[in-house]
Amino acid sequence: MEQADFYLLAINNENLHVEYLKSLEQTIMPARPLSLEADIFSILEQTIALCEKFFEPKKDKPYTSILKDYCNAFVGLLIGQYLEQEKPATNFSRYDVVANEFKLLLERDFTTIKRPAEFASLLHISTPYLNECVRNATGFSVSYHIRQRIILEAKRLLYHSDKSVKEIASELGYDDYAYFSRLFSKQTGMTALAFRNKNLD
């Protein structure tokens, strides 16, 4: 390829709309190159330009919100192209099938189920086999995915709500507030309050 322009857009999961994240994880990944019509490419290029413009450091929170909106608009447009052009895959491995079933259950039950064994029971398979499937399909263990889903939701609630950390812990299924606080700090490298304050600056 010659005379190519390259754009890299990196977005934290907590900044993506939930439905977009589901589409990316459950339908599109791993993503493949797309061939775009000129008019569609032009729209995507303009959206990227807006993202770049609002990425310039600004302290006002409205600018951050606008940046997130434009980034989500770009992701939504791109997902639409994938769904329109991609043919449904029919050669999923058993690992992929089990991993996708686990992800659906995790999305539904992450606030009430925290143990890999409970998910394995719902899928009528052993815990080691569930871990084997998920690790082979995604590169990570069942426990890792459970923790990441909890932390993602915690970040969203910290940013988009005025609920206290204790209220958020309870909403996510943790009666032990101290345990939840330690989990958040271990996974993110900062306390929940520090994360909230950082994103309010």
MDTraj code that builds the backbone (N, CA, C; nanometers):
import mdtraj as md
import numpy as np

residues = "MET GLU GLN ALA ASP PHE TYR LEU LEU ALA ILE ASN ASN GLU ASN LEU HIS VAL GLU TYR LEU LYS SER LEU GLU GLN THR ILE MET PRO ALA ARG PRO LEU SER LEU GLU ALA ASP ILE PHE SER ILE LEU GLU GLN THR ILE ALA LEU CYS GLU LYS PHE PHE GLU PRO LYS LYS ASP LYS PRO TYR THR SER ILE LEU LYS ASP TYR CYS ASN ALA PHE VAL GLY LEU LEU ILE GLY GLN TYR LEU GLU GLN GLU LYS PRO ALA THR ASN PHE SER ARG TYR ASP VAL VAL ALA ASN GLU PHE LYS LEU LEU LEU GLU ARG ASP PHE THR THR ILE LYS ARG PRO ALA GLU PHE ALA SER LEU LEU HIS ILE SER THR PRO TYR LEU ASN GLU CYS VAL ARG ASN ALA THR GLY PHE SER VAL SER TYR HIS ILE ARG GLN ARG ILE ILE LEU GLU ALA LYS ARG LEU LEU TYR HIS SER ASP LYS SER VAL LYS GLU ILE ALA SER GLU LEU GLY TYR ASP ASP TYR ALA TYR PHE SER ARG LEU PHE SER LYS GLN THR GLY MET THR ALA LEU ALA PHE ARG ASN LYS ASN LEU ASP".split()
xyz = np.array([
    [0.0849, -0.1194, 0.0000],
    [0.0000, 0.0000, 0.0000],
    [0.0881, 0.1238, 0.0000],
    [0.0569, 0.2171, -0.0870],
    [0.1350, 0.3396, -0.0967],
    [0.0468, 0.4620, -0.0733],
    [0.1091, 0.5678, -0.0221],
    [0.0411, 0.6954, 0.0018],
    [-0.0880, 0.6750, 0.0833],
    [-0.0739, 0.6027, 0.1916],
    [-0.1898, 0.5723, 0.2770],
    [-0.1914, 0.6637, 0.3987],
    [-0.3107, 0.7056, 0.4379],
    [-0.3281, 0.7801, 0.5626],
    [-0.3697, 0.6820, 0.6708],
    [-0.3199, 0.7009, 0.7904],
    [-0.3450, 0.6085, 0.9001],
    [-0.3996, 0.6852, 1.0198],
    [-0.5116, 0.6374, 1.0749],
    [-0.5699, 0.6977, 1.1942],
    [-0.5753, 0.5927, 1.3048],
    [-0.5431, 0.6319, 1.4253],
    [-0.5560, 0.5431, 1.5402],
    [-0.6458, 0.6109, 1.6427],
    [-0.7572, 0.5451, 1.6744],
    [-0.8509, 0.5988, 1.7724],
    [-0.8617, 0.4991, 1.8866],
    [-0.8156, 0.5361, 2.0046],
    [-0.8201, 0.4485, 2.1217],
    [-0.9216, 0.5031, 2.2215],
    [-1.0178, 0.4196, 2.2600],
    [-1.1240, 0.4617, 2.3504],
    [-1.1356, 0.3612, 2.4641],
    [-1.1331, 0.4101, 2.5870],
    [-1.1552, 0.3212, 2.7010],
    [-1.2962, 0.2633, 2.6950],
    [-1.3108, 0.1382, 2.7381],
    [-1.4413, 0.0717, 2.7313],
    [-1.5518, 0.1499, 2.8016],
    [-1.5167, 0.2138, 2.9146],
    [-1.6215, 0.2825, 2.9909],
    [-1.6772, 0.4040, 2.9176],
    [-1.6069, 0.4497, 2.8128],
    [-1.6542, 0.5642, 2.7358],
    [-1.7387, 0.5250, 2.6158],
    [-1.7502, 0.3947, 2.5895],
    [-1.8316, 0.3477, 2.4779],
    [-1.9747, 0.3212, 2.5224],
    [-2.0710, 0.3454, 2.4331],
    [-2.2078, 0.3072, 2.4613],
    [-2.2138, 0.1561, 2.4800],
    [-2.2963, 0.1116, 2.5728],
    [-2.3026, -0.0305, 2.6069],
    [-2.3333, -0.1162, 2.4844],
    [-2.4288, -0.0713, 2.4026],
    [-2.4671, -0.1530, 2.2873],
    [-2.3544, -0.1630, 2.1845],
    [-2.2728, -0.0580, 2.1738],
    [-2.1593, -0.0628, 2.0821],
    [-2.0552, -0.1626, 2.1329],
    [-2.0296, -0.1594, 2.2627],
    [-1.9317, -0.2510, 2.3210],
    [-1.9749, -0.3960, 2.3014],
    [-2.1041, -0.4214, 2.3188],
    [-2.1557, -0.5571, 2.2975],
    [-2.1352, -0.5997, 2.1533],
    [-2.1635, -0.5110, 2.0598],
    [-2.1466, -0.5447, 1.9184],
    [-2.0015, -0.5763, 1.8858],
    [-1.9118, -0.4963, 1.9403],
    [-1.7704, -0.5175, 1.9141],
    [-1.7234, -0.6517, 1.9694],
    [-1.7634, -0.6822, 2.0927],
    [-1.7150, -0.8026, 2.1594],
    [-1.7808, -0.9290, 2.1072],
    [-1.9103, -0.9216, 2.0773],
    [-1.9848, -1.0427, 2.0481],
    [-2.0031, -1.0695, 1.8988],
    [-1.9894, -0.9673, 1.8152],
    [-2.0193, -0.9845, 1.6734],
    [-1.9011, -0.9566, 1.5826],
    [-1.8259, -0.8528, 1.6121],
    [-1.7264, -0.8033, 1.5170],
    [-1.5850, -0.8529, 1.5441],
    [-1.5467, -0.8624, 1.6722],
    [-1.4096, -0.9013, 1.7024],
    [-1.3883, -1.0486, 1.6725],
    [-1.2715, -1.0867, 1.6165],
    [-1.1655, -0.9966, 1.5682],
    [-1.2063, -0.9267, 1.4389],
    [-1.1788, -0.7983, 1.4329],
    [-1.2216, -0.7182, 1.3182],
    [-1.1341, -0.7457, 1.1968],
    [-1.1958, -0.7358, 1.0807],
    [-1.1245, -0.7526, 0.9543],
    [-1.1323, -0.6228, 0.8738],
    [-1.0391, -0.6030, 0.7800],
    [-1.0417, -0.4802, 0.6987],
    [-1.1726, -0.4675, 0.6212],
    [-1.2166, -0.3440, 0.6047],
    [-1.3384, -0.3171, 0.5286],
    [-1.3065, -0.2319, 0.4061],
    [-1.3772, -0.2564, 0.2996],
    [-1.3695, -0.1705, 0.1820],
    [-1.4897, -0.0766, 0.1864],
    [-1.4616, 0.0558, 0.1896],
    [-1.5686, 0.1537, 0.2088],
    [-1.5937, 0.2348, 0.0818],
    [-1.7197, 0.2654, 0.0597],
    [-1.7558, 0.3559, -0.0486],
    [-1.7039, 0.4963, -0.0155],
    [-1.6811, 0.5751, -0.1180],
    [-1.6214, 0.7076, -0.0992],
    [-1.7047, 0.7964, -0.0074],
    [-1.8395, 0.7904, -0.0201],
    [-1.9228, 0.8784, 0.0625],
    [-1.9185, 0.8364, 0.2094],
    [-1.9161, 0.7048, 0.2350],
    [-1.9069, 0.6559, 0.3725],
    [-1.7715, 0.6910, 0.4315],
    [-1.6656, 0.6713, 0.3520],
    [-1.5320, 0.7039, 0.3993],
    [-1.5214, 0.8523, 0.4343],
    [-1.5830, 0.9364, 0.3535],
    [-1.5781, 1.0804, 0.3778],
    [-1.6433, 1.1157, 0.5110],
    [-1.7557, 1.0517, 0.5409],
    [-1.8242, 1.0767, 0.6678],
    [-1.7365, 1.0335, 0.7856],
    [-1.6753, 0.9151, 0.7729],
    [-1.5875, 0.8656, 0.8793],
    [-1.4670, 0.9573, 0.8973],
    [-1.4129, 1.0041, 0.7878],
    [-1.2973, 1.0931, 0.7929],
    [-1.3327, 1.2246, 0.8625],
    [-1.4515, 1.2780, 0.8325],
    [-1.4955, 1.4016, 0.8970],
    [-1.5191, 1.3806, 1.0464],
    [-1.5706, 1.2645, 1.0820],
    [-1.5950, 1.2351, 1.2235],
    [-1.4639, 1.2243, 1.2992],
    [-1.3651, 1.1587, 1.2376],
    [-1.2325, 1.1499, 1.2982],
    [-1.1733, 1.2896, 1.3180],
    [-1.1926, 1.3763, 1.2196],
    [-1.1397, 1.5124, 1.2296],
    [-1.2019, 1.5864, 1.3481],
    [-1.3310, 1.5645, 1.3712],
    [-1.3976, 1.6273, 1.4855],
    [-1.3440, 1.5705, 1.6169],
    [-1.3205, 1.4392, 1.6200],
    [-1.2619, 1.3776, 1.7392],
    [-1.1258, 1.4408, 1.7689],
    [-1.0469, 1.4565, 1.6630],
    [-0.9133, 1.5140, 1.6789],
    [-0.9212, 1.6576, 1.7298],
    [-1.0173, 1.7324, 1.6790],
    [-1.0316, 1.8724, 1.7189],
    [-1.0656, 1.8851, 1.8675],
    [-1.1575, 1.7999, 1.9141],
    [-1.2001, 1.8099, 2.0528],
    [-1.1083, 1.7341, 2.1482],
    [-1.0080, 1.6649, 2.0923],
    [-0.9101, 1.5975, 2.1767],
    [-0.8094, 1.6965, 2.2335],
    [-0.7963, 1.8122, 2.1713],
    [-0.7040, 1.9137, 2.2219],
    [-0.7386, 1.9431, 2.3668],
    [-0.6374, 1.9455, 2.4550],
    [-0.6637, 1.9597, 2.5991],
    [-0.7531, 2.0786, 2.6326],
    [-0.8652, 2.0470, 2.6955],
    [-0.9574, 2.1502, 2.7430],
    [-1.0064, 2.1062, 2.8801],
    [-1.0162, 2.2000, 2.9707],
    [-1.0533, 2.1659, 3.1075],
    [-1.2040, 2.1610, 3.1274],
    [-1.2789, 2.2225, 3.0382],
    [-1.4233, 2.2260, 3.0560],
    [-1.4829, 2.0892, 3.0283],
    [-1.5648, 2.0398, 3.1212],
    [-1.6252, 1.9071, 3.1069],
    [-1.7111, 1.8940, 2.9808],
    [-1.7858, 1.9984, 2.9389],
    [-1.8660, 1.9836, 2.8156],
    [-1.7837, 1.9393, 2.6955],
    [-1.6582, 1.9860, 2.6868],
    [-1.5749, 1.9463, 2.5737],
    [-1.5438, 1.7969, 2.5791],
    [-1.5210, 1.7437, 2.6997],
    [-1.4953, 1.6008, 2.7155],
    [-1.6171, 1.5205, 2.6730],
    [-1.7348, 1.5665, 2.7111],
    [-1.8578, 1.4970, 2.6734],
    [-1.8778, 1.4984, 2.5222],
    [-1.8469, 1.6114, 2.4597],
    [-1.8603, 1.6214, 2.3143],
    [-1.7629, 1.5254, 2.2462],
    [-1.6399, 1.5177, 2.2984],
    [-1.5411, 1.4255, 2.2424],
    [-1.5924, 1.2820, 2.2496],
    [-1.6491, 1.2439, 2.3630],
    [-1.7029, 1.1079, 2.3774],
    [-1.8153, 1.0832, 2.2786],
    [-1.8996, 1.1836, 2.2594],
    [-2.0112, 1.1687, 2.1655],
    [-1.9603, 1.1468, 2.0233],
    [-1.8599, 1.2249, 1.9825],
    [-1.8064, 1.2098, 1.8474],
    [-1.7355, 1.0749, 1.8309],
    [-1.6626, 1.0318, 1.9348],
    [-1.5965, 0.9014, 1.9285],
    [-1.6991, 0.7892, 1.9158],
    [-1.8080, 0.8001, 1.9916],
    [-1.9130, 0.6990, 1.9833],
    [-1.9827, 0.7034, 1.8479],
    [-1.9966, 0.8239, 1.7921],
    [-2.0561, 0.8355, 1.6586],
    [-1.9699, 0.7630, 1.5561],
    [-1.8386, 0.7808, 1.5677],
    [-1.7481, 0.7126, 1.4751],
    [-1.7587, 0.5612, 1.4895],
    [-1.7564, 0.5139, 1.6141],
    [-1.7657, 0.3697, 1.6391],
    [-1.8988, 0.3146, 1.5878],
    [-2.0078, 0.3884, 1.6117],
    [-2.1388, 0.3447, 1.5648],
    [-2.1452, 0.3338, 1.4134],
    [-2.0879, 0.4331, 1.3449],
    [-2.0852, 0.4291, 1.1980],
    [-2.0032, 0.3100, 1.1479],
    [-1.8911, 0.2851, 1.2132],
    [-1.8046, 0.1749, 1.1717],
    [-1.8714, 0.0396, 1.1971],
    [-1.9358, 0.0266, 1.3127],
    [-2.0078, -0.0975, 1.3430],
    [-2.1162, -0.1222, 1.2382],
    [-2.1850, -0.0161, 1.1998],
    [-2.2890, -0.0290, 1.0979],
    [-2.2348, -0.0844, 0.9679],
    [-2.1153, -0.0406, 0.9310],
    [-2.0538, -0.0911, 0.8083],
    [-2.0147, -0.2379, 0.8206],
    [-1.9628, -0.2756, 0.9376],
    [-1.9280, -0.4164, 0.9593],
    [-2.0525, -0.5045, 0.9517],
    [-2.1590, -0.4624, 1.0186],
    [-2.2803, -0.5433, 1.0209],
    [-2.3432, -0.5525, 0.8819],
    [-2.3265, -0.4461, 0.8040],
    [-2.3843, -0.4441, 0.6700],
    [-2.3055, -0.5311, 0.5723],
    [-2.1735, -0.5324, 0.5878],
    [-2.0890, -0.5997, 0.4903],
    [-2.0480, -0.7416, 0.5285],
    [-2.0387, -0.7684, 0.6576],
    [-1.9882, -0.8975, 0.7010],
    [-2.0949, -1.0054, 0.6935],
    [-2.0578, -1.1209, 0.6445],
    [-2.1473, -1.2363, 0.6454],
    [-2.1324, -1.3079, 0.7792],
    [-2.2426, -1.3551, 0.8358],
    [-2.2334, -1.4256, 0.9638],
    [-2.1373, -1.5437, 0.9547],
    [-2.0531, -1.5548, 1.0540],
    [-1.9577, -1.6654, 1.0561],
    [-2.0290, -1.7952, 1.0907],
    [-1.9908, -1.9019, 1.0236],
    [-2.0559, -2.0310, 1.0473],
    [-1.9576, -2.1357, 1.0971],
    [-1.8319, -2.0968, 1.1101],
    [-1.7305, -2.1932, 1.1503],
    [-1.6735, -2.1640, 1.2890],
    [-1.7595, -2.1262, 1.3831],
    [-1.7151, -2.1027, 1.5187],
    [-1.6653, -2.2329, 1.5801],
    [-1.5569, -2.2254, 1.6545],
    [-1.5087, -2.3419, 1.7275],
    [-1.5932, -2.3592, 1.8533],
    [-1.5803, -2.4738, 1.9152],
    [-1.6519, -2.4978, 2.0406],
    [-1.6075, -2.3974, 2.1466],
    [-1.4792, -2.3632, 2.1454],
    [-1.4293, -2.2631, 2.2395],
    [-1.5029, -2.1303, 2.2209],
    [-1.5183, -2.0879, 2.0955],
    [-1.5858, -1.9611, 2.0665],
    [-1.7314, -1.9641, 2.1117],
    [-1.7988, -2.0758, 2.0858],
    [-1.9404, -2.0878, 2.1223],
    [-1.9579, -2.0767, 2.2729],
    [-1.8771, -2.1504, 2.3474],
    [-1.8872, -2.1468, 2.4940],
    [-1.8512, -2.0089, 2.5473],
    [-1.7454, -1.9482, 2.4920],
    [-1.7034, -1.8157, 2.5381],
    [-1.8124, -1.7122, 2.5132],
    [-1.8781, -1.7182, 2.3986],
    [-1.9865, -1.6237, 2.3687],
    [-2.1064, -1.6458, 2.4597],
    [-2.1377, -1.7711, 2.4894],
    [-2.2474, -1.8002, 2.5812],
    [-2.2150, -1.7473, 2.7202],
    [-2.0895, -1.7635, 2.7610],
    [-2.0470, -1.7094, 2.8904],
    [-2.0604, -1.5574, 2.8938],
    [-2.0173, -1.4895, 2.7860],
    [-2.0241, -1.3432, 2.7822],
    [-2.1683, -1.2931, 2.7919],
    [-2.2596, -1.3641, 2.7286],
    [-2.4013, -1.3264, 2.7370],
    [-2.4530, -1.3402, 2.8789],
    [-2.4150, -1.4507, 2.9445],
    [-2.4561, -1.4709, 3.0835],
    [-2.3914, -1.3666, 3.1743],
    [-2.2661, -1.3363, 3.1487],
    [-2.1949, -1.2366, 3.2296],
    [-2.2633, -1.1010, 3.2186],
    [-2.3016, -1.0634, 3.0992],
    [-2.3686, -0.9352, 3.0792],
    [-2.5013, -0.9310, 3.1548],
    [-2.5678, -1.0436, 3.1606],
    [-2.6976, -1.0500, 3.2270],
    [-2.6854, -1.0561, 3.3801],
    [-2.5819, -1.1264, 3.4289],
    [-2.5786, -1.1620, 3.5709],
    [-2.4581, -1.1092, 3.6473],
    [-2.3804, -1.0161, 3.5906],
    [-2.2553, -0.9787, 3.6569],
    [-2.2756, -0.9132, 3.7933],
    [-2.3937, -0.8581, 3.8185],
    [-2.4167, -0.7961, 3.9498],
    [-2.4546, -0.8987, 4.0560],
    [-2.4907, -1.0179, 4.0152],
    [-2.5350, -1.1187, 4.1131],
    [-2.4454, -1.2415, 4.1188],
    [-2.3726, -1.2700, 4.0105],
    [-2.2859, -1.3881, 4.0079],
    [-2.1413, -1.3428, 3.9939],
    [-2.0558, -1.3908, 4.0844],
    [-1.9158, -1.3501, 4.0842],
    [-1.8189, -1.4674, 4.0703],
    [-1.8679, -1.5909, 4.0815],
    [-1.7800, -1.7071, 4.0814],
    [-1.7866, -1.7827, 3.9489],
    [-1.6706, -1.8185, 3.8913],
    [-1.6688, -1.8958, 3.7671],
    [-1.7519, -2.0231, 3.7756],
    [-1.7510, -2.0885, 3.8922],
    [-1.8251, -2.2145, 3.9074],
    [-1.9744, -2.1950, 3.8855],
    [-2.0266, -2.0793, 3.9240],
    [-2.1697, -2.0539, 3.9064],
    [-2.2037, -2.0375, 3.7584],
    [-2.1166, -1.9720, 3.6834],
    [-2.1388, -1.9590, 3.5393],
    [-2.1272, -2.0954, 3.4714],
    [-2.0301, -2.1747, 3.5146],
    [-2.0133, -2.3083, 3.4581],
    [-2.1380, -2.3928, 3.4817],
    [-2.1951, -2.3796, 3.6006],
    [-2.3170, -2.4544, 3.6334],
    [-2.4323, -2.4141, 3.5423],
    [-2.4455, -2.2841, 3.5161],
    [-2.5521, -2.2369, 3.4271],
    [-2.5340, -2.2905, 3.2851],
    [-2.4097, -2.3130, 3.2457],
    [-2.3807, -2.3628, 3.1112],
    [-2.3745, -2.5158, 3.1062],
    [-2.3892, -2.5800, 3.2247],
    [-2.3880, -2.7265, 3.2347],
    [-2.2552, -2.7857, 3.1884],
    [-2.1479, -2.7177, 3.2255],
    [-2.0139, -2.7688, 3.1985],
    [-1.9297, -2.7521, 3.3236],
    [-1.8120, -2.8133, 3.3252],
    [-1.7251, -2.8006, 3.4422],
    [-1.6544, -2.6655, 3.4418],
    [-1.6120, -2.6234, 3.5595],
    [-1.5401, -2.4961, 3.5709],
    [-1.4079, -2.4980, 3.4934],
    [-1.3282, -2.6058, 3.5033],
    [-1.2038, -2.6087, 3.4243],
    [-1.2285, -2.5989, 3.2737],
    [-1.3357, -2.6643, 3.2267],
    [-1.3633, -2.6593, 3.0830],
    [-1.4086, -2.5194, 3.0414],
    [-1.4878, -2.4540, 3.1252],
    [-1.5288, -2.3163, 3.0957],
    [-1.4061, -2.2269, 3.0870],
    [-1.3155, -2.2414, 3.1825],
    [-1.1936, -2.1613, 3.1807],
    [-1.1098, -2.1902, 3.0575],
    [-1.1022, -2.3168, 3.0195],
    [-1.0262, -2.3550, 2.9006],
    [-1.0842, -2.2892, 2.7755],
    [-1.2163, -2.2942, 2.7619],
    [-1.2813, -2.2357, 2.6443],
    [-1.2619, -2.0848, 2.6393],
    [-1.2874, -2.0192, 2.7504],
    [-1.2790, -1.8732, 2.7541],
    [-1.1353, -1.8266, 2.7322],
    [-1.0407, -1.8963, 2.7934],
    [-0.9007, -1.8576, 2.7768],
    [-0.8531, -1.8789, 2.6328],
    [-0.8948, -1.9900, 2.5717],
    [-0.8553, -2.0162, 2.4342],
    [-0.9185, -1.9171, 2.3365],
    [-1.0421, -1.8751, 2.3643],
    [-1.1131, -1.7846, 2.2741],
    [-1.0721, -1.6391, 2.2933],
    [-1.0377, -1.6015, 2.4171],
    [-1.0128, -1.4594, 2.4450],
    [-0.8719, -1.4282, 2.4945],
    [-0.8021, -1.5301, 2.5437],
    [-0.6698, -1.5063, 2.5996],
    [-0.6719, -1.4759, 2.7481],
    [-0.7916, -1.4701, 2.8069],
    [-0.8036, -1.4369, 2.9492],
    [-0.8966, -1.5353, 3.0198],
    [-0.8812, -1.5435, 3.1519],
    [-0.9599, -1.6369, 3.2312],
    [-1.1012, -1.5848, 3.2557],
    [-1.1878, -1.6729, 3.3041],
    [-1.3248, -1.6344, 3.3403],
    [-1.3218, -1.5283, 3.4501],
    [-1.2386, -1.5492, 3.5512],
    [-1.2299, -1.4533, 3.6622],
    [-1.1893, -1.3155, 3.6129],
    [-1.0979, -1.3108, 3.5176],
    [-1.0546, -1.1826, 3.4619],
    [-1.1732, -1.1093, 3.3990],
    [-1.2525, -1.1798, 3.3202],
    [-1.3670, -1.1166, 3.2541],
    [-1.4702, -1.0680, 3.3563],
    [-1.4910, -1.1462, 3.4613],
    [-1.5864, -1.1057, 3.5654],
    [-1.5389, -0.9762, 3.6307],
    [-1.4112, -0.9709, 3.6673],
    [-1.3571, -0.8502, 3.7318],
    [-1.3648, -0.7303, 3.6387],
    [-1.3294, -0.7500, 3.5123],
    [-1.3299, -0.6392, 3.4176],
    [-1.4703, -0.5837, 3.3963],
    [-1.5684, -0.6721, 3.3935],
    [-1.7070, -0.6250, 3.3729],
    [-1.7545, -0.5440, 3.4928],
    [-1.7187, -0.5892, 3.6117],
    [-1.7547, -0.5164, 3.7332],
    [-1.6882, -0.3791, 3.7356],
    [-1.5593, -0.3756, 3.7070],
    [-1.4857, -0.2493, 3.7107],
    [-1.5363, -0.1533, 3.6040],
    [-1.5697, -0.2064, 3.4862],
    [-1.6245, -0.1217, 3.3801],
    [-1.7527, -0.0543, 3.4260],
    [-1.8423, -0.1322, 3.4868],
    [-1.9689, -0.0749, 3.5335],
    [-1.9456, 0.0228, 3.6477],
    [-1.8503, -0.0083, 3.7343],
    [-1.8185, 0.0820, 3.8453],
    [-1.7694, 0.2161, 3.7913],
    [-1.6834, 0.2129, 3.6900],
    [-1.6328, 0.3373, 3.6312],
    [-1.7463, 0.4190, 3.5699],
    [-1.8381, 0.3512, 3.5014],
    [-1.9506, 0.4223, 3.4413],
    [-2.0347, 0.4904, 3.5480],
    [-2.0609, 0.4187, 3.6572],
    [-2.1436, 0.4752, 3.7636],
    [-2.0713, 0.5886, 3.8351],
    [-1.9412, 0.5749, 3.8521],
    [-1.8640, 0.6816, 3.9160],
    [-1.8650, 0.8080, 3.8313],
    [-1.8618, 0.7894, 3.7003],
    [-1.8561, 0.9059, 3.6105],
    [-1.9941, 0.9650, 3.5837],
    [-2.0919, 0.8786, 3.5629],
    [-2.2218, 0.9262, 3.5151],
    [-2.3285, 0.9405, 3.6246],
    [-2.2945, 0.9097, 3.7487],
    [-2.3940, 0.9233, 3.8553],
    [-2.3322, 0.9938, 3.9751],
    [-2.4178, 1.0352, 4.0664],
    [-2.3716, 1.0986, 4.1893],
    [-2.3750, 1.0010, 4.3066],
    [-2.3915, 0.8732, 4.2790],
    [-2.3983, 0.7730, 4.3859],
    [-2.2646, 0.7630, 4.4577],
    [-2.2718, 0.7364, 4.5879],
    [-2.1504, 0.7184, 4.6658],
    [-2.0842, 0.5866, 4.6274],
    [-1.9575, 0.5723, 4.6639],
    [-1.8861, 0.4481, 4.6335],
    [-1.9538, 0.3310, 4.7043],
    [-2.0031, 0.3540, 4.8235],
    [-2.0720, 0.2481, 4.8979],
    [-2.2010, 0.2063, 4.8264],
    [-2.2749, 0.3032, 4.7739],
    [-2.3973, 0.2726, 4.6993],
    [-2.3658, 0.1958, 4.5708],
    [-2.2575, 0.2348, 4.5047],
    [-2.2176, 0.1662, 4.3816],
    [-2.1760, 0.0229, 4.4121],
    [-2.1008, 0.0050, 4.5204],
    [-2.0593, -0.1301, 4.5603],
    [-2.1814, -0.2185, 4.5824],
    [-2.2805, -0.1646, 4.6517],
    [-2.4032, -0.2413, 4.6787],
    [-2.4771, -0.2735, 4.5500],
    [-2.4861, -0.1769, 4.4591],
    [-2.5561, -0.1979, 4.3325],
    [-2.4883, -0.3063, 4.2486],
    [-2.3582, -0.3188, 4.2641],
    [-2.2834, -0.4177, 4.1875],
    [-2.2721, -0.5515, 4.2598],
    [-2.3428, -0.5637, 4.3710],
    [-2.3494, -0.6923, 4.4393],
    [-2.2479, -0.7146, 4.5481],
    [-2.1864, -0.6081, 4.5978],
    [-2.0860, -0.6207, 4.7041],
    [-2.1373, -0.5575, 4.8325],
    [-2.1734, -0.6412, 4.9266],
    [-2.2155, -0.5900, 5.0570],
    [-2.0949, -0.5445, 5.1380],
    [-1.9802, -0.6034, 5.1094],
    [-1.8562, -0.5668, 5.1778],
    [-1.7921, -0.4509, 5.1012],
    [-1.8202, -0.3306, 5.1473],
    [-1.7722, -0.2095, 5.0798],
    [-1.6195, -0.2055, 5.0747],
    [-1.5555, -0.2489, 5.1841],
    [-1.4087, -0.2455, 5.1901],
    [-1.3484, -0.3387, 5.0857],
    [-1.4086, -0.4547, 5.0673],
    [-1.3585, -0.5507, 4.9672],
    [-1.3706, -0.4916, 4.8266],
    [-1.4846, -0.4301, 4.7986],
    [-1.5045, -0.3681, 4.6676],
    [-1.4010, -0.2586, 4.6444],
    [-1.3741, -0.1785, 4.7456],
    [-1.2768, -0.0694, 4.7330],
    [-1.1383, -0.1236, 4.7020],
    [-1.1011, -0.2334, 4.7701],
    [-0.9704, -0.2941, 4.7441],
    [-0.9647, -0.3505, 4.6027],
    [-1.0739, -0.4140, 4.5592],
    [-1.0794, -0.4702, 4.4243],
    [-1.0625, -0.3603, 4.3196],
    [-1.1334, -0.2499, 4.3367],
    [-1.1251, -0.1399, 4.2403],
    [-0.9834, -0.0845, 4.2351],
    [-0.9236, -0.0632, 4.3509],
    [-0.7884, -0.0078, 4.3560],
    [-0.6876, -0.1016, 4.2918],
    [-0.7021, -0.2321, 4.3175],
    [-0.6088, -0.3296, 4.2623],
    [-0.6185, -0.3361, 4.1103],
    [-0.7407, -0.3268, 4.0569],
    [-0.7612, -0.3400, 3.9129],
    [-0.7281, -0.2127, 3.8360],
    [-0.7412, -0.0976, 3.8981],
    [-0.7236, 0.0289, 3.8263],
    [-0.5999, 0.1081, 3.8676],
    [-0.5426, 0.0725, 3.9833],
    [-0.4265, 0.1470, 4.0305],
    [-0.4611, 0.2762, 4.1009],
    [-0.5896, 0.2982, 4.1285],
    [-0.6324, 0.4167, 4.2029],
    [-0.7623, 0.3857, 4.2767],
    [-0.7943, 0.4662, 4.3761],
    [-0.9185, 0.4452, 4.4484],
    [-1.0364, 0.4908, 4.3636],
    [-1.1548, 0.4458, 4.4020],
    [-1.2750, 0.4858, 4.3283],
    [-1.2941, 0.6366, 4.3340],
    [-1.2706, 0.6964, 4.4501],
    [-1.2861, 0.8418, 4.4630],
    [-1.1825, 0.9161, 4.3773],
    [-1.0624, 0.8630, 4.3727],
    [-0.9586, 0.9247, 4.2897],
    [-0.9983, 0.9184, 4.1429],
    [-1.0568, 0.8062, 4.0997],
    [-1.1031, 0.7943, 3.9608],
    [-1.2123, 0.8974, 3.9326],
    [-1.3066, 0.9123, 4.0245],
    [-1.4143, 1.0088, 4.0046],
    [-1.3584, 1.1501, 3.9976],
    [-1.2715, 1.1845, 4.0907],
    [-1.2175, 1.3197, 4.0947],
    [-1.1331, 1.3505, 3.9705],
    [-1.0589, 1.2499, 3.9233],
    [-0.9772, 1.2673, 3.8033],
    [-1.0631, 1.2999, 3.6835],
    [-1.1787, 1.2340, 3.6721],
    [-1.2646, 1.2538, 3.5554],
    [-1.3575, 1.3736, 3.5698],
    [-1.3590, 1.4357, 3.6874],
    [-1.4379, 1.5567, 3.7058],
    [-1.3545, 1.6811, 3.6821],
    [-1.2214, 1.6635, 3.6759],
    [-1.1328, 1.7788, 3.6566],
    [-1.1515, 1.8400, 3.5175],
])
top = md.Topology()
chain = top.add_chain()
for i, resn in enumerate(residues, 1):
    res = top.add_residue(resn, chain, resSeq=i)
    for name in ("N", "CA", "C"):
        top.add_atom(name, md.element.get_by_symbol(name[0]), res)
traj = md.Trajectory(xyz[None], top)
